[in-house]
């Protein structure tokens, strides 16, 4: 028969409360992330199936991408200060705008390979999230490697716009898979640790910020896998 002192009992109770709070917070994060992905997918499919909408999107694709960057950076900086509904509205606006740009992949890739890339992404994302949740290892040591890698793939992406090389594109896509798979695990563990919401106006705005982080990891991982395994039309 085991006995616990009052201090040990309180520590165990505190740990249970923290774990329950983490689970509730991460559930909100994943709900918002899946909602964002659903909006992006629905808008992309609807736009791709409408020649009239495509004719409106294609000539203004560059402006649309610039507008997306403005919204996503605005949300990232404003989230700690704005209310949950405002943060949620900006997140869904960004997801819808992303859906407009993503409609173009249906013109470039076969539908079956898009589905395959999505399933590969979901499996990889789920595995890395599970690893981050279950491991006892502190993943904060990955930060330097991951952010150097992120900087590298962004620079390589800019180079890719001006220098089209199949070999370079393959290496770039492989690097993107490694970086964004790693960021999925790193961001998941980071979010579990900051769930208390210090510095944020509401728990909802923190949840949406977390959802945006994981949404971006998922989307960029999907694009990298699509470039690697997608069959072009």
Order of alpha helices (4+ residues) and beta strands (2+ residues): alpha-alpha-alpha-alpha-alpha-alpha-alpha-alpha-alpha
